[in-house]
Amino acid sequence: MSPPCRVAVIGAGAAGLTATKALLDAGVEVVTYEKGDRPGGLWARDNSSGLSPAYASLHLNTSKGRTEFADFPMPRQWPDYPSADLVAGYLADYCAHFGLASHIRFGTTVASVEREEEGRTWAVTTESGDLDRYDAVVVANGHNWDPRWPDPAYPGAFDGTQMHAHDYCSAEDFRDRRVLVVGMGNSAMDIAVDASYVARGPVLLSARHGVHIVPKYLFGRPADATGGALAVLPWRVRQRIAETMLRLAVGTPQSYGLPAPAGGLFQNHPTISDTILHRLTHGEVAARPGIDRLDGARVVFTDGTSEPVDIIVWATGYRVSIPFLSPHWLGDDPEQLPLYKRVFHLKDPSLAFVGLMQSTGAALPVVEAQSKLVAAHLGGAYALPPAQEQRRAVDRALRAAVERWGNRRPQMRIDFDQYVAELPGEIKAGRARLRRGARPFTAADREGSTL
């Protein structure tokens, strides 16, 4: 009988914690590397890693019932939309409840992950120079920690302060200052609302393209509960129904002075906010078009108007960064990395990814489902389909994603409800492949890549 395989998990946020638990449940030996001093990853505001983008007012933008782990429900008495600090505590409780901390090396940054020349093991080297070897690696380092700044930068020079939303902590940063927030995502809206209570004059909110703005409650229920009820329908039918409901409930973004959405609901990610529309209608936040150029103490917009500004907040998102893997594994752009079921590397399925996706819903149930798929594979209870079938499945998924979402991160896109429902079926299919004679990971893949 083969000994249990040994797996390195990189990251102890939600993805890394669920991967660690699932692998332990499958009888796999696990070592988890975490740069920070505690579990919770990006949710832990005081994490020593310094990577967390969480700010004091941050709350979930997906409801508790649609965000919690199946194996560890959130407390019933919690509000529908818990704070980031509650979520960080929830992840710490998850870690403690399942006894994961003893498997985590806190304060340890992974510098490189390399397949050794003989192809039997992965070498994981830390920044301190420690090296250890594993049969497989699970990458769970998250992708909302490396700020994306405007590229190319806007022309001109700016005399004031510029910051990325990643570095925002509290509204005190903006007291008595003229503030411009650039972006239309959840962080942009939250920061604009926070700043509007302390800033000098209305907070300016600039964007070239609009998004749908969904309040947290529709017709007395969490808005995403409606999406779950419609999940059985094709996405285009869901889109028409949801857009009609949204228009009846709150109107269109254009009626609040914002640009029209660049795509339909369920195509471009909506912004979830109750408060931004309130602050817009009261004149405390003022919509502006995209930026044309910077001009000293003023910002010039594409409609030719300009405004004096003291501080610009670039809420322009994040780059996908996996600094410990070489281009051999990542290609030219990690956002375009093809993965079978958004989990398994096509060159070598002993390299797996949990959380390298962009979901239409919450992330936690997705990473929990992905972790169970990884654990089934590395624990020998699931067999992948042949390489050619994996490639065809990835190509089909990409074509469908491009049709629905266009060319913005199509490889990473998943439909939350469809995907979470699909992965348990994939595990069953992998078990059926085993019964038909496919070899499990412990019998084949540890000898090197099968692809």
Contacts in CASP RR format, 6 or more apart in sequence:
PFRMAT RR
TARGET T0000
AUTHOR 0000-0000-0000
METHOD contacts of the structure
MODEL  1
MSPPCRVAVIGAGAAGLTATKALLDAGVEVVTYEKGDRPGGLWARDNSSG
LSPAYASLHLNTSKGRTEFADFPMPRQWPDYPSADLVAGYLADYCAHFGL
ASHIRFGTTVASVEREEEGRTWAVTTESGDLDRYDAVVVANGHNWDPRWP
DPAYPGAFDGTQMHAHDYCSAEDFRDRRVLVVGMGNSAMDIAVDASYVAR
GPVLLSARHGVHIVPKYLFGRPADATGGALAVLPWRVRQRIAETMLRLAV
GTPQSYGLPAPAGGLFQNHPTISDTILHRLTHGEVAARPGIDRLDGARVV
FTDGTSEPVDIIVWATGYRVSIPFLSPHWLGDDPEQLPLYKRVFHLKDPS
LAFVGLMQSTGAALPVVEAQSKLVAAHLGGAYALPPAQEQRRAVDRALRA
AVERWGNRRPQMRIDFDQYVAELPGEIKAGRARLRRGARPFTAADREGST
L
2 442 0 8 1.000
2 443 0 8 1.000
2 446 0 8 1.000
4 27 0 8 1.000
4 28 0 8 1.000
4 29 0 8 1.000
4 379 0 8 1.000
5 28 0 8 1.000
5 29 0 8 1.000
5 135 0 8 1.000
5 136 0 8 1.000
5 378 0 8 1.000
5 379 0 8 1.000
5 441 0 8 1.000
5 442 0 8 1.000
5 446 0 8 1.000
6 28 0 8 1.000
6 29 0 8 1.000
6 30 0 8 1.000
6 31 0 8 1.000
6 133 0 8 1.000
6 134 0 8 1.000
6 135 0 8 1.000
6 136 0 8 1.000
7 23 0 8 1.000
7 28 0 8 1.000
7 29 0 8 1.000
7 30 0 8 1.000
7 31 0 8 1.000
7 134 0 8 1.000
7 135 0 8 1.000
7 136 0 8 1.000
7 137 0 8 1.000
7 138 0 8 1.000
7 378 0 8 1.000
8 30 0 8 1.000
8 31 0 8 1.000
8 32 0 8 1.000
8 33 0 8 1.000
8 113 0 8 1.000
8 122 0 8 1.000
8 124 0 8 1.000
8 132 0 8 1.000
8 134 0 8 1.000
8 136 0 8 1.000
8 137 0 8 1.000
8 138 0 8 1.000
9 16 0 8 1.000
9 19 0 8 1.000
9 20 0 8 1.000
9 23 0 8 1.000
9 30 0 8 1.000
9 31 0 8 1.000
9 32 0 8 1.000
9 33 0 8 1.000
9 137 0 8 1.000
9 138 0 8 1.000
9 140 0 8 1.000
10 16 0 8 1.000
10 32 0 8 1.000
10 33 0 8 1.000
10 110 0 8 1.000
10 113 0 8 1.000
10 124 0 8 1.000
10 137 0 8 1.000
10 138 0 8 1.000
10 139 0 8 1.000
10 140 0 8 1.000
10 141 0 8 1.000
10 324 0 8 1.000
11 32 0 8 1.000
11 33 0 8 1.000
11 34 0 8 1.000
11 35 0 8 1.000
11 41 0 8 1.000
11 140 0 8 1.000
11 141 0 8 1.000
11 142 0 8 1.000
12 20 0 8 1.000
12 32 0 8 1.000
12 33 0 8 1.000
12 34 0 8 1.000
12 36 0 8 1.000
12 39 0 8 1.000
12 40 0 8 1.000
12 41 0 8 1.000
12 95 0 8 1.000
12 100 0 8 1.000
12 104 0 8 1.000
12 106 0 8 1.000
13 34 0 8 1.000
13 39 0 8 1.000
13 40 0 8 1.000
13 41 0 8 1.000
13 42 0 8 1.000
13 43 0 8 1.000
13 91 0 8 1.000
13 140 0 8 1.000
13 142 0 8 1.000
14 40 0 8 1.000
14 41 0 8 1.000
14 43 0 8 1.000
14 91 0 8 1.000
14 363 0 8 1.000
14 364 0 8 1.000
14 367 0 8 1.000
15 140 0 8 1.000
15 142 0 8 1.000
15 354 0 8 1.000
15 355 0 8 1.000
15 363 0 8 1.000
15 367 0 8 1.000
15 370 0 8 1.000
15 371 0 8 1.000
16 32 0 8 1.000
16 138 0 8 1.000
16 140 0 8 1.000
16 354 0 8 1.000
16 367 0 8 1.000
16 371 0 8 1.000
17 39 0 8 1.000
17 40 0 8 1.000
17 91 0 8 1.000
17 94 0 8 1.000
17 95 0 8 1.000
17 100 0 8 1.000
18 69 0 8 1.000
18 354 0 8 1.000
18 364 0 8 1.000
18 367 0 8 1.000
18 368 0 8 1.000
18 370 0 8 1.000
18 371 0 8 1.000
19 32 0 8 1.000
19 138 0 8 1.000
19 140 0 8 1.000
19 354 0 8 1.000
19 367 0 8 1.000
19 370 0 8 1.000
19 371 0 8 1.000
19 374 0 8 1.000
19 375 0 8 1.000
20 30 0 8 1.000
20 32 0 8 1.000
20 100 0 8 1.000
20 103 0 8 1.000
20 104 0 8 1.000
21 71 0 8 1.000
21 94 0 8 1.000
21 98 0 8 1.000
21 100 0 8 1.000
21 371 0 8 1.000
22 368 0 8 1.000
22 371 0 8 1.000
22 372 0 8 1.000
22 374 0 8 1.000
22 375 0 8 1.000
23 30 0 8 1.000
23 138 0 8 1.000
23 371 0 8 1.000
23 374 0 8 1.000
23 375 0 8 1.000
23 378 0 8 1.000
23 379 0 8 1.000
24 30 0 8 1.000
24 98 0 8 1.000
24 100 0 8 1.000
24 103 0 8 1.000
25 375 0 8 1.000
26 375 0 8 1.000
26 376 0 8 1.000
26 378 0 8 1.000
26 379 0 8 1.000
26 380 0 8 1.000
26 381 0 8 1.000
27 379 0 8 1.000
28 375 0 8 1.000
28 378 0 8 1.000
28 379 0 8 1.000
30 103 0 8 1.000
31 103 0 8 1.000
31 105 0 8 1.000
31 132 0 8 1.000
31 134 0 8 1.000
32 100 0 8 1.000
32 103 0 8 1.000
32 104 0 8 1.000
32 105 0 8 1.000
33 104 0 8 1.000
33 105 0 8 1.000
33 108 0 8 1.000
33 109 0 8 1.000
33 110 0 8 1.000
33 124 0 8 1.000
33 126 0 8 1.000
34 41 0 8 1.000
34 49 0 8 1.000
34 104 0 8 1.000
34 105 0 8 1.000
34 106 0 8 1.000
34 107 0 8 1.000
34 108 0 8 1.000
35 49 0 8 1.000
35 51 0 8 1.000
35 107 0 8 1.000
35 108 0 8 1.000
35 109 0 8 1.000
35 110 0 8 1.000
36 47 0 8 1.000
36 48 0 8 1.000
36 49 0 8 1.000
36 50 0 8 1.000
36 106 0 8 1.000
36 107 0 8 1.000
37 47 0 8 1.000
37 48 0 8 1.000
37 49 0 8 1.000
37 106 0 8 1.000
37 107 0 8 1.000
38 44 0 8 1.000
38 47 0 8 1.000
38 48 0 8 1.000
38 92 0 8 1.000
38 106 0 8 1.000
39 91 0 8 1.000
39 92 0 8 1.000
39 94 0 8 1.000
39 95 0 8 1.000
39 100 0 8 1.000
39 101 0 8 1.000
39 104 0 8 1.000
40 47 0 8 1.000
40 88 0 8 1.000
40 89 0 8 1.000
40 91 0 8 1.000
40 92 0 8 1.000
40 95 0 8 1.000
41 47 0 8 1.000
41 49 0 8 1.000
41 51 0 8 1.000
41 52 0 8 1.000
41 91 0 8 1.000
42 51 0 8 1.000
42 52 0 8 1.000
42 53 0 8 1.000
42 54 0 8 1.000
42 142 0 8 1.000
42 144 0 8 1.000
42 145 0 8 1.000
43 52 0 8 1.000
43 54 0 8 1.000
43 84 0 8 1.000
43 87 0 8 1.000
43 88 0 8 1.000
43 89 0 8 1.000
43 91 0 8 1.000
44 52 0 8 1.000
44 54 0 8 1.000
44 88 0 8 1.000
44 91 0 8 1.000
44 92 0 8 1.000
45 52 0 8 1.000
45 54 0 8 1.000
45 55 0 8 1.000
45 56 0 8 1.000
45 84 0 8 1.000
45 85 0 8 1.000
45 88 0 8 1.000
46 52 0 8 1.000
48 107 0 8 1.000
49 107 0 8 1.000
51 145 0 8 1.000
52 145 0 8 1.000
53 144 0 8 1.000
53 145 0 8 1.000
53 165 0 8 1.000
53 166 0 8 1.000
53 168 0 8 1.000
53 187 0 8 1.000
53 318 0 8 1.000
54 84 0 8 1.000
54 88 0 8 1.000
55 84 0 8 1.000
55 168 0 8 1.000
55 169 0 8 1.000
55 170 0 8 1.000
55 190 0 8 1.000
55 191 0 8 1.000
55 194 0 8 1.000
56 169 0 8 1.000
56 170 0 8 1.000
57 170 0 8 1.000
57 171 0 8 1.000
57 190 0 8 1.000
57 194 0 8 1.000
58 83 0 8 1.000
58 84 0 8 1.000
58 190 0 8 1.000
59 81 0 8 1.000
59 82 0 8 1.000
59 83 0 8 1.000
59 84 0 8 1.000
60 67 0 8 1.000
60 81 0 8 1.000
60 82 0 8 1.000
60 83 0 8 1.000
60 84 0 8 1.000
60 87 0 8 1.000
60 362 0 8 1.000
61 81 0 8 1.000
61 186 0 8 1.000
61 216 0 8 1.000
61 272 0 8 1.000
61 273 0 8 1.000
62 224 0 8 1.000
62 272 0 8 1.000
62 361 0 8 1.000
62 362 0 8 1.000
63 80 0 8 1.000
63 81 0 8 1.000
63 216 0 8 1.000
63 222 0 8 1.000
63 223 0 8 1.000
63 224 0 8 1.000
63 225 0 8 1.000
64 74 0 8 1.000
64 78 0 8 1.000
64 79 0 8 1.000
64 80 0 8 1.000
64 81 0 8 1.000
64 82 0 8 1.000
65 74 0 8 1.000
65 80 0 8 1.000
65 222 0 8 1.000
65 225 0 8 1.000
66 222 0 8 1.000
66 224 0 8 1.000
66 225 0 8 1.000
66 228 0 8 1.000
66 361 0 8 1.000
66 362 0 8 1.000
66 365 0 8 1.000
67 74 0 8 1.000
67 362 0 8 1.000
67 364 0 8 1.000
67 365 0 8 1.000
68 74 0 8 1.000
68 364 0 8 1.000
68 365 0 8 1.000
69 94 0 8 1.000
69 364 0 8 1.000
69 365 0 8 1.000
69 368 0 8 1.000
70 365 0 8 1.000
70 368 0 8 1.000
71 368 0 8 1.000
72 93 0 8 1.000
72 94 0 8 1.000
72 97 0 8 1.000
72 98 0 8 1.000
74 82 0 8 1.000
74 90 0 8 1.000
78 86 0 8 1.000
80 216 0 8 1.000
80 222 0 8 1.000
81 216 0 8 1.000
81 222 0 8 1.000
82 90 0 8 1.000
94 100 0 8 1.000
95 101 0 8 1.000
95 104 0 8 1.000
108 126 0 8 1.000
108 127 0 8 1.000
108 128 0 8 1.000
108 130 0 8 1.000
109 126 0 8 1.000
109 127 0 8 1.000
110 124 0 8 1.000
110 125 0 8 1.000
110 126 0 8 1.000
110 127 0 8 1.000
110 324 0 8 1.000
111 125 0 8 1.000
111 126 0 8 1.000
111 127 0 8 1.000
111 129 0 8 1.000
111 324 0 8 1.000
112 123 0 8 1.000
112 124 0 8 1.000
112 125 0 8 1.000
112 324 0 8 1.000
112 326 0 8 1.000
113 122 0 8 1.000
113 123 0 8 1.000
113 124 0 8 1.000
113 125 0 8 1.000
113 137 0 8 1.000
113 139 0 8 1.000
113 324 0 8 1.000
113 325 0 8 1.000
114 122 0 8 1.000
114 123 0 8 1.000
114 125 0 8 1.000
114 326 0 8 1.000
115 121 0 8 1.000
115 122 0 8 1.000
115 123 0 8 1.000
115 348 0 8 1.000
115 351 0 8 1.000
116 122 0 8 1.000
116 123 0 8 1.000
116 133 0 8 1.000
119 448 0 8 1.000
119 449 0 8 1.000
120 446 0 8 1.000
120 447 0 8 1.000
120 448 0 8 1.000
121 133 0 8 1.000
121 134 0 8 1.000
121 135 0 8 1.000
122 133 0 8 1.000
122 134 0 8 1.000
122 135 0 8 1.000
122 136 0 8 1.000
122 137 0 8 1.000
122 350 0 8 1.000
122 351 0 8 1.000
123 131 0 8 1.000
123 132 0 8 1.000
123 133 0 8 1.000
124 131 0 8 1.000
124 132 0 8 1.000
124 133 0 8 1.000
124 134 0 8 1.000
124 137 0 8 1.000
125 131 0 8 1.000
135 350 0 8 1.000
135 378 0 8 1.000
135 446 0 8 1.000
136 350 0 8 1.000
136 351 0 8 1.000
136 352 0 8 1.000
136 378 0 8 1.000
136 441 0 8 1.000
136 445 0 8 1.000
137 350 0 8 1.000
137 351 0 8 1.000
137 352 0 8 1.000
138 352 0 8 1.000
138 353 0 8 1.000
138 354 0 8 1.000
138 374 0 8 1.000
139 322 0 8 1.000
139 325 0 8 1.000
139 351 0 8 1.000
139 352 0 8 1.000
139 353 0 8 1.000
139 354 0 8 1.000
139 356 0 8 1.000
140 353 0 8 1.000
140 354 0 8 1.000
140 355 0 8 1.000
140 367 0 8 1.000
141 322 0 8 1.000
142 355 0 8 1.000
142 356 0 8 1.000
143 318 0 8 1.000
143 319 0 8 1.000
143 320 0 8 1.000
143 321 0 8 1.000
143 355 0 8 1.000
143 356 0 8 1.000
144 317 0 8 1.000
144 318 0 8 1.000
145 166 0 8 1.000
145 318 0 8 1.000
145 321 0 8 1.000
146 318 0 8 1.000
146 319 0 8 1.000
146 320 0 8 1.000
146 321 0 8 1.000
147 164 0 8 1.000
147 165 0 8 1.000
147 166 0 8 1.000
147 167 0 8 1.000
147 314 0 8 1.000
147 316 0 8 1.000
147 317 0 8 1.000
147 318 0 8 1.000
147 319 0 8 1.000
148 316 0 8 1.000
148 317 0 8 1.000
148 318 0 8 1.000
148 319 0 8 1.000
149 164 0 8 1.000
149 314 0 8 1.000
149 316 0 8 1.000
150 182 0 8 1.000
150 314 0 8 1.000
150 316 0 8 1.000
154 291 0 8 1.000
154 292 0 8 1.000
154 293 0 8 1.000
154 294 0 8 1.000
155 293 0 8 1.000
155 294 0 8 1.000
156 293 0 8 1.000
156 294 0 8 1.000
156 295 0 8 1.000
156 296 0 8 1.000
157 294 0 8 1.000
157 295 0 8 1.000
157 296 0 8 1.000
158 294 0 8 1.000
158 296 0 8 1.000
158 299 0 8 1.000
158 309 0 8 1.000
158 312 0 8 1.000
159 296 0 8 1.000
159 297 0 8 1.000
160 296 0 8 1.000
160 297 0 8 1.000
160 309 0 8 1.000
160 310 0 8 1.000
160 311 0 8 1.000
160 312 0 8 1.000
161 310 0 8 1.000
161 311 0 8 1.000
161 312 0 8 1.000
162 311 0 8 1.000
162 312 0 8 1.000
162 314 0 8 1.000
163 173 0 8 1.000
163 311 0 8 1.000
163 312 0 8 1.000
163 313 0 8 1.000
163 314 0 8 1.000
164 313 0 8 1.000
164 314 0 8 1.000
164 315 0 8 1.000
164 316 0 8 1.000
165 187 0 8 1.000
165 188 0 8 1.000
165 191 0 8 1.000
165 313 0 8 1.000
165 314 0 8 1.000
165 315 0 8 1.000
165 316 0 8 1.000
165 317 0 8 1.000
166 318 0 8 1.000
168 187 0 8 1.000
168 191 0 8 1.000
168 313 0 8 1.000
170 194 0 8 1.000
171 194 0 8 1.000
171 195 0 8 1.000
171 197 0 8 1.000
171 198 0 8 1.000
172 198 0 8 1.000
173 195 0 8 1.000
173 311 0 8 1.000
174 194 0 8 1.000
174 195 0 8 1.000
174 198 0 8 1.000
174 199 0 8 1.000
174 203 0 8 1.000
174 311 0 8 1.000
175 198 0 8 1.000
175 199 0 8 1.000
176 198 0 8 1.000
176 199 0 8 1.000
176 200 0 8 1.000
177 199 0 8 1.000
177 200 0 8 1.000
177 310 0 8 1.000
177 311 0 8 1.000
178 199 0 8 1.000
178 200 0 8 1.000
178 201 0 8 1.000
178 204 0 8 1.000
178 307 0 8 1.000
178 308 0 8 1.000
178 309 0 8 1.000
178 310 0 8 1.000
178 311 0 8 1.000
179 192 0 8 1.000
179 195 0 8 1.000
179 199 0 8 1.000
179 203 0 8 1.000
179 204 0 8 1.000
179 309 0 8 1.000
179 310 0 8 1.000
179 311 0 8 1.000
179 313 0 8 1.000
180 203 0 8 1.000
180 204 0 8 1.000
180 205 0 8 1.000
180 206 0 8 1.000
180 288 0 8 1.000
180 299 0 8 1.000
180 307 0 8 1.000
180 309 0 8 1.000
180 311 0 8 1.000
180 312 0 8 1.000
180 313 0 8 1.000
181 188 0 8 1.000
181 191 0 8 1.000
181 192 0 8 1.000
181 195 0 8 1.000
181 203 0 8 1.000
181 204 0 8 1.000
181 205 0 8 1.000
181 206 0 8 1.000
181 312 0 8 1.000
181 313 0 8 1.000
181 315 0 8 1.000
182 188 0 8 1.000
182 206 0 8 1.000
182 207 0 8 1.000
182 290 0 8 1.000
182 291 0 8 1.000
182 312 0 8 1.000
182 313 0 8 1.000
182 314 0 8 1.000
182 315 0 8 1.000
182 316 0 8 1.000
183 205 0 8 1.000
183 206 0 8 1.000
183 207 0 8 1.000
183 314 0 8 1.000
183 315 0 8 1.000
183 316 0 8 1.000
184 205 0 8 1.000
184 207 0 8 1.000
184 209 0 8 1.000
184 210 0 8 1.000
184 211 0 8 1.000
184 258 0 8 1.000
184 259 0 8 1.000
184 271 0 8 1.000
185 211 0 8 1.000
185 269 0 8 1.000
185 271 0 8 1.000
185 315 0 8 1.000
186 271 0 8 1.000
186 272 0 8 1.000
186 273 0 8 1.000
187 315 0 8 1.000
187 317 0 8 1.000
188 205 0 8 1.000
188 207 0 8 1.000
188 271 0 8 1.000
188 313 0 8 1.000
188 315 0 8 1.000
189 205 0 8 1.000
189 213 0 8 1.000
189 271 0 8 1.000
189 273 0 8 1.000
189 275 0 8 1.000
189 276 0 8 1.000
190 273 0 8 1.000
191 313 0 8 1.000
191 315 0 8 1.000
192 203 0 8 1.000
192 205 0 8 1.000
192 276 0 8 1.000
192 279 0 8 1.000
192 285 0 8 1.000
193 273 0 8 1.000
193 275 0 8 1.000
193 276 0 8 1.000
193 279 0 8 1.000
193 285 0 8 1.000
195 203 0 8 1.000
195 313 0 8 1.000
196 202 0 8 1.000
196 203 0 8 1.000
196 279 0 8 1.000
196 284 0 8 1.000
196 285 0 8 1.000
197 284 0 8 1.000
200 310 0 8 1.000
202 283 0 8 1.000
202 284 0 8 1.000
202 285 0 8 1.000
202 286 0 8 1.000
203 279 0 8 1.000
203 284 0 8 1.000
203 285 0 8 1.000
203 286 0 8 1.000
204 285 0 8 1.000
204 286 0 8 1.000
204 288 0 8 1.000
204 299 0 8 1.000
204 307 0 8 1.000
204 309 0 8 1.000
205 258 0 8 1.000
205 280 0 8 1.000
205 285 0 8 1.000
205 286 0 8 1.000
205 287 0 8 1.000
205 288 0 8 1.000
206 287 0 8 1.000
206 288 0 8 1.000
206 289 0 8 1.000
206 290 0 8 1.000
206 291 0 8 1.000
206 299 0 8 1.000
206 301 0 8 1.000
207 258 0 8 1.000
207 259 0 8 1.000
207 289 0 8 1.000
207 290 0 8 1.000
208 259 0 8 1.000
208 289 0 8 1.000
208 290 0 8 1.000
208 302 0 8 1.000
209 259 0 8 1.000
209 261 0 8 1.000
209 262 0 8 1.000
210 253 0 8 1.000
210 258 0 8 1.000
210 259 0 8 1.000
210 260 0 8 1.000
210 261 0 8 1.000
210 262 0 8 1.000
211 253 0 8 1.000
211 261 0 8 1.000
211 262 0 8 1.000
211 268 0 8 1.000
211 269 0 8 1.000
211 270 0 8 1.000
211 271 0 8 1.000
212 243 0 8 1.000
212 246 0 8 1.000
212 253 0 8 1.000
212 261 0 8 1.000
212 264 0 8 1.000
212 265 0 8 1.000
212 268 0 8 1.000
212 270 0 8 1.000
212 271 0 8 1.000
213 250 0 8 1.000
213 253 0 8 1.000
213 256 0 8 1.000
213 258 0 8 1.000
213 270 0 8 1.000
213 271 0 8 1.000
213 272 0 8 1.000
213 273 0 8 1.000
213 276 0 8 1.000
213 277 0 8 1.000
214 223 0 8 1.000
214 246 0 8 1.000
214 265 0 8 1.000
214 270 0 8 1.000
214 271 0 8 1.000
214 272 0 8 1.000
214 273 0 8 1.000
215 223 0 8 1.000
215 249 0 8 1.000
215 250 0 8 1.000
215 272 0 8 1.000
215 273 0 8 1.000
215 274 0 8 1.000
215 277 0 8 1.000
216 222 0 8 1.000
216 223 0 8 1.000
216 272 0 8 1.000
216 273 0 8 1.000
216 274 0 8 1.000
217 223 0 8 1.000
217 274 0 8 1.000
218 226 0 8 1.000
218 245 0 8 1.000
218 246 0 8 1.000
218 249 0 8 1.000
219 226 0 8 1.000
219 245 0 8 1.000
219 249 0 8 1.000
223 272 0 8 1.000
224 361 0 8 1.000
224 362 0 8 1.000
226 242 0 8 1.000
226 245 0 8 1.000
227 238 0 8 1.000
227 242 0 8 1.000
227 417 0 8 1.000
228 417 0 8 1.000
230 237 0 8 1.000
230 238 0 8 1.000
230 241 0 8 1.000
230 242 0 8 1.000
231 238 0 8 1.000
231 417 0 8 1.000
231 418 0 8 1.000
231 421 0 8 1.000
233 241 0 8 1.000
235 266 0 8 1.000
235 404 0 8 1.000
235 415 0 8 1.000
235 418 0 8 1.000
238 266 0 8 1.000
239 264 0 8 1.000
239 265 0 8 1.000
239 266 0 8 1.000
239 267 0 8 1.000
242 265 0 8 1.000
242 266 0 8 1.000
243 264 0 8 1.000
243 265 0 8 1.000
246 265 0 8 1.000
250 277 0 8 1.000
252 260 0 8 1.000
253 259 0 8 1.000
253 260 0 8 1.000
253 261 0 8 1.000
254 260 0 8 1.000
256 277 0 8 1.000
256 280 0 8 1.000
256 281 0 8 1.000
256 287 0 8 1.000
257 280 0 8 1.000
257 287 0 8 1.000
258 280 0 8 1.000
258 287 0 8 1.000
259 287 0 8 1.000
259 289 0 8 1.000
261 268 0 8 1.000
262 268 0 8 1.000
266 360 0 8 1.000
266 404 0 8 1.000
266 415 0 8 1.000
267 404 0 8 1.000
267 405 0 8 1.000
267 406 0 8 1.000
268 405 0 8 1.000
268 408 0 8 1.000
269 358 0 8 1.000
269 360 0 8 1.000
276 285 0 8 1.000
279 285 0 8 1.000
280 286 0 8 1.000
280 287 0 8 1.000
288 301 0 8 1.000
288 305 0 8 1.000
288 307 0 8 1.000
289 301 0 8 1.000
289 302 0 8 1.000
289 303 0 8 1.000
290 301 0 8 1.000
290 302 0 8 1.000
291 299 0 8 1.000
291 300 0 8 1.000
291 301 0 8 1.000
291 302 0 8 1.000
292 300 0 8 1.000
292 301 0 8 1.000
292 302 0 8 1.000
292 304 0 8 1.000
293 300 0 8 1.000
294 300 0 8 1.000
295 306 0 8 1.000
297 308 0 8 1.000
297 309 0 8 1.000
297 310 0 8 1.000
298 306 0 8 1.000
298 307 0 8 1.000
298 308 0 8 1.000
298 309 0 8 1.000
299 306 0 8 1.000
299 307 0 8 1.000
299 309 0 8 1.000
299 312 0 8 1.000
300 306 0 8 1.000
301 307 0 8 1.000
320 333 0 8 1.000
320 334 0 8 1.000
320 335 0 8 1.000
320 356 0 8 1.000
320 412 0 8 1.000
321 334 0 8 1.000
322 330 0 8 1.000
322 334 0 8 1.000
329 345 0 8 1.000
329 347 0 8 1.000
329 351 0 8 1.000
330 337 0 8 1.000
331 337 0 8 1.000
334 356 0 8 1.000
335 409 0 8 1.000
335 411 0 8 1.000
335 412 0 8 1.000
336 411 0 8 1.000
337 345 0 8 1.000
337 353 0 8 1.000
337 356 0 8 1.000
337 411 0 8 1.000
338 346 0 8 1.000
338 391 0 8 1.000
338 394 0 8 1.000
338 398 0 8 1.000
338 411 0 8 1.000
339 345 0 8 1.000
339 346 0 8 1.000
339 353 0 8 1.000
339 356 0 8 1.000
339 394 0 8 1.000
339 411 0 8 1.000
340 346 0 8 1.000
340 349 0 8 1.000
340 384 0 8 1.000
340 390 0 8 1.000
340 393 0 8 1.000
340 394 0 8 1.000
341 370 0 8 1.000
341 373 0 8 1.000
341 393 0 8 1.000
341 422 0 8 1.000
341 423 0 8 1.000
341 426 0 8 1.000
342 353 0 8 1.000
342 355 0 8 1.000
342 356 0 8 1.000
342 357 0 8 1.000
342 370 0 8 1.000
342 412 0 8 1.000
342 414 0 8 1.000
342 419 0 8 1.000
343 352 0 8 1.000
343 353 0 8 1.000
343 354 0 8 1.000
343 370 0 8 1.000
343 373 0 8 1.000
343 374 0 8 1.000
344 351 0 8 1.000
344 352 0 8 1.000
344 353 0 8 1.000
344 377 0 8 1.000
344 384 0 8 1.000
344 390 0 8 1.000
345 351 0 8 1.000
345 352 0 8 1.000
345 353 0 8 1.000
346 387 0 8 1.000
346 390 0 8 1.000
346 391 0 8 1.000
346 394 0 8 1.000
346 451 0 8 1.000
347 449 0 8 1.000
347 451 0 8 1.000
348 445 0 8 1.000
348 448 0 8 1.000
348 449 0 8 1.000
348 450 0 8 1.000
348 451 0 8 1.000
349 377 0 8 1.000
349 384 0 8 1.000
349 441 0 8 1.000
349 445 0 8 1.000
349 449 0 8 1.000
349 450 0 8 1.000
349 451 0 8 1.000
350 378 0 8 1.000
350 441 0 8 1.000
350 445 0 8 1.000
350 446 0 8 1.000
350 448 0 8 1.000
350 449 0 8 1.000
352 374 0 8 1.000
352 377 0 8 1.000
352 378 0 8 1.000
353 370 0 8 1.000
354 367 0 8 1.000
354 370 0 8 1.000
354 371 0 8 1.000
354 374 0 8 1.000
355 363 0 8 1.000
355 366 0 8 1.000
355 367 0 8 1.000
355 370 0 8 1.000
356 412 0 8 1.000
357 366 0 8 1.000
357 412 0 8 1.000
357 413 0 8 1.000
357 414 0 8 1.000
357 419 0 8 1.000
358 409 0 8 1.000
358 412 0 8 1.000
358 413 0 8 1.000
358 414 0 8 1.000
359 366 0 8 1.000
359 414 0 8 1.000
359 416 0 8 1.000
359 419 0 8 1.000
360 414 0 8 1.000
360 415 0 8 1.000
360 416 0 8 1.000
360 417 0 8 1.000
361 416 0 8 1.000
362 416 0 8 1.000
365 416 0 8 1.000
365 420 0 8 1.000
366 414 0 8 1.000
366 416 0 8 1.000
366 419 0 8 1.000
366 420 0 8 1.000
369 419 0 8 1.000
369 420 0 8 1.000
369 423 0 8 1.000
369 424 0 8 1.000
370 423 0 8 1.000
372 423 0 8 1.000
372 424 0 8 1.000
372 427 0 8 1.000
373 382 0 8 1.000
373 423 0 8 1.000
373 426 0 8 1.000
373 427 0 8 1.000
376 382 0 8 1.000
376 427 0 8 1.000
376 430 0 8 1.000
376 431 0 8 1.000
377 383 0 8 1.000
377 384 0 8 1.000
377 441 0 8 1.000
378 441 0 8 1.000
379 440 0 8 1.000
379 441 0 8 1.000
379 442 0 8 1.000
380 434 0 8 1.000
380 440 0 8 1.000
380 441 0 8 1.000
380 442 0 8 1.000
380 443 0 8 1.000
381 427 0 8 1.000
381 431 0 8 1.000
381 434 0 8 1.000
381 440 0 8 1.000
382 427 0 8 1.000
382 430 0 8 1.000
382 431 0 8 1.000
382 433 0 8 1.000
382 434 0 8 1.000
382 440 0 8 1.000
383 430 0 8 1.000
383 431 0 8 1.000
383 433 0 8 1.000
383 434 0 8 1.000
383 437 0 8 1.000
383 438 0 8 1.000
383 439 0 8 1.000
383 440 0 8 1.000
383 441 0 8 1.000
384 390 0 8 1.000
384 430 0 8 1.000
384 433 0 8 1.000
384 438 0 8 1.000
384 450 0 8 1.000
385 393 0 8 1.000
385 429 0 8 1.000
385 430 0 8 1.000
385 433 0 8 1.000
387 450 0 8 1.000
387 451 0 8 1.000
390 451 0 8 1.000
398 410 0 8 1.000
398 411 0 8 1.000
401 410 0 8 1.000
401 411 0 8 1.000
401 413 0 8 1.000
402 410 0 8 1.000
404 413 0 8 1.000
405 413 0 8 1.000
430 438 0 8 1.000
434 440 0 8 1.000
444 450 0 8 1.000
END
